[in-house]
Amino acid sequence: MHASAVAMQGAAVIFMGDKRWGKSTMAAALHANGHSLIADDVVALEISPSQPIKVRPAFPQIKLWPDAVASLGQDPDQIPRLAAPFEKRDHRLSAGFTMDILPLQQIYVLGQGEQIEITPLSAQEMLQHLFRNSYITRFGETLLQPNSAAHFQQLTTLAQQVPPQRLLRPANLDLLPTVVTLVETHASGHPS
């Protein structure tokens, strides 16, 4: 999935959304609040209709834009760029990364709104977001063609086992601590 994930209470919480919607920023803010990073930008899932969905760990790295780095109380100039002309920073973690395969507890689809809130998605919206944020579908017909029915079944299983929720918030990084608190409270009320 095109998403970022953190560990909360022994389970995985995923943030997905379009580019520049704050997936990495949410993961970094929760990491700064004591939660271990599982993956940034690409989240690998183990999906089986007869087993709980699992999340596999990736790399101890979060890629952040300078304004997100600054909002977390760090100096963007102290974190190397991903590439010379590119402003995004390559924040390598020395602690707070899990190597465990964890059960998936919650999926949040990021969006902008006037207030900070978590709302349910319809079944159709869930599948649309999962399909759009699946890496197989992002690369077009070539990868999807031979296994499109199986892939759609996996996304349906994912939506049934862990229904995604919409996480809305204003485009204001000063509100990040409030968003983190809401996610911590909401995720703790959704057992794996």
BELDAMO-V900754 format. One record per residue. RES is the residue in three letters. OMEGA is omega in whole degrees, 0 to 359 (999 if undefined). Layout:
# BELDAMO-V900754
{{RES | OMEGA} {RES | OMEGA}}
This chain:
# BELDAMO-V900754
{{MET | 172} {HIS | 189} {ALA | 171} {SER | 184} {ALA | 174} {VAL | 177} {ALA | 177} {MET | 178} {GLN | 176} {GLY | 179} {ALA | 183} {ALA | 174} {VAL | 185} {ILE | 174} {PHE | 178} {MET | 179} {GLY | 181} {ASP | 178} {LYS | 177} {ARG | 177} {TRP | 172} {GLY | 179} {LYS | 180} {SER | 179} {THR | 177} {MET | 179} {ALA | 180} {ALA | 180} {ALA | 177} {LEU | 175} {HIS | 178} {ALA | 180} {ASN | 173} {GLY | 179} {HIS | 182} {SER | 173} {LEU | 172} {ILE | 182} {ALA | 175} {ASP | 175} {ASP | 177} {VAL | 180} {VAL | 179} {ALA | 181} {LEU | 169} {GLU | 185} {ILE | 176} {SER | 182} {PRO | 184} {SER | 182} {GLN | 173} {PRO | 179} {ILE | 181} {LYS | 178} {VAL | 180} {ARG | 179} {PRO | 180} {ALA | 185} {PHE | 178} {PRO | 184} {GLN | 173} {ILE | 179} {LYS | 187} {LEU | 172} {TRP | 183} {PRO | 181} {ASP | 177} {ALA | 177} {VAL | 180} {ALA | 181} {SER | 178} {LEU | 175} {GLY | 180} {GLN | 179} {ASP | 180} {PRO | 181} {ASP | 179} {GLN | 181} {ILE | 184} {PRO | 175} {ARG | 174} {LEU | 178} {ALA | 188} {ALA | 183} {PRO | 187} {PHE | 183} {GLU | 183} {LYS | 185} {ARG | 182} {ASP | 183} {HIS | 179} {ARG | 183} {LEU | 175} {SER | 179} {ALA | 176} {GLY | 176} {PHE | 180} {THR | 175} {MET | 182} {ASP | 169} {ILE | 188} {LEU | 174} {PRO | 178} {LEU | 182} {GLN | 187} {GLN | 174} {ILE | 175} {TYR | 174} {VAL | 185} {LEU | 177} {GLY | 178} {GLN | 178} {GLY | 181} {GLU | 178} {GLN | 181} {ILE | 180} {GLU | 175} {ILE | 183} {THR | 178} {PRO | 175} {LEU | 173} {SER | 179} {ALA | 180} {GLN | 179} {GLU | 179} {MET | 182} {LEU | 178} {GLN | 181} {HIS | 180} {LEU | 180} {PHE | 182} {ARG | 183} {ASN | 175} {SER | 182} {TYR | 179} {ILE | 182} {THR | 180} {ARG | 182} {PHE | 169} {GLY | 188} {GLU | 185} {THR | 180} {LEU | 186} {LEU | 190} {GLN | 187} {PRO | 186} {ASN | 186} {SER | 180} {ALA | 179} {ALA | 180} {HIS | 178} {PHE | 178} {GLN | 177} {GLN | 179} {LEU | 177} {THR | 177} {THR | 179} {LEU | 180} {ALA | 180} {GLN | 183} {GLN | 183} {VAL | 183} {PRO | 178} {PRO | 176} {GLN | 176} {ARG | 176} {LEU | 180} {LEU | 174} {ARG | 176} {PRO | 178} {ALA | 184} {ASN | 183} {LEU | 177} {ASP | 180} {LEU | 183} {LEU | 178} {PRO | 178} {THR | 178} {VAL | 179} {VAL | 179} {THR | 178} {LEU | 180} {VAL | 179} {GLU | 180} {THR | 182} {HIS | 182} {ALA | 180} {SER | 178} {GLY | 180} {HIS | 182} {PRO | 180} {SER | 999}}
